Amino acid sequence: LDLMPDQGGMLMKAAGVDQAVINETVAQHAKVLQMFVDGADREALREPTRVLSHMQVDAMGLDIEVTDQFIEDAIDQSAIPWLRWFLAHDPAPVLARLDMPVYAINGELDLQVPAGTELALIEEVMRRSGGDLTARSYPGLNHLFQPATTGAVEEYGTIEITMDPVVMEEMGRWIN
């Protein structure tokens, strides 16, 4: 529930969107997602979803028309059981119960799962539970552990390296 609006904000920041616009859009995104989790009906979701969609499209300069069908499709997606579960799920209690070594890694340019917040949360949960954790963030790498400039999703396909060899080597060493 926190990750998705933050993710959108980071992607907008990487695209050069003004911080005030990012803040407003992230707040609207959080509001709409909370409505989904709370089980708001279709009628209640329409206008907030329309407002959010326009904010996102305008902020990113996307060539997308926000039609009534676009909004209905977005609302349909919110009804997918997995998404509702994902938004409401708190992974911390599950992580705290693990009785096996945990390997948590992030690229520091990851705009989808931000290393600064997510690794810190994992480290805190594992510390409190006494779990066995190896955590590492990799400077200059994106969500796919590719050497990146911005971390933007659009950059993924332009990078020739599938995965940084250092990450693969360290992961293999940890597994072994």
Phi, psi and omega in degrees: 000327177274324186296314187297314176296320178298319179301313178300319179297318180293322178294321177293320179298317179296333179274001176085019180288143179302139184300324179296320178294318178301311182300316179295318182292317178298318179297318179294320179298315179298320179298312182294317179297320178297323177298318177302310182298322181284356176082027178304146180280170184305315182299316181292331183279335188305302187292314177299325178291321177297314180300312179300314182300315177297319180299315182293314181297314180294315182300320184267357180063037183278147178268067181231132176268124179273091181265172175301321180294323177302314180294317179298320178296319179297318179293320176301319179297328180291341181275353179297124184306320181300317182296316178299318178298312182302316182292325183269345186286133173252109184286346185302313180297326178292313179300319182295335181273351182296134178243038179223160176298143180240135178243110183242122182226153178212150166274139181291343175261017178289115179262001179259322176227091188295124182301320184301323181263315187290315178295323179297320178295316178299315180299319180296313180299315182292325178296313181297325183272353181076020182286162180267105185237135165244118181235143182206136171247146186247114178299141174076005180249148182266195181300330181264009182061037175259145172298126187226166177261312184244332186090356181297146181302322181299339182282335186311308185288348182267354183264125184287330182282124180290315179206135182303129182301329179297318179297314180298318180296313181293323177296314178299319178296319180295317180298315181291000000 
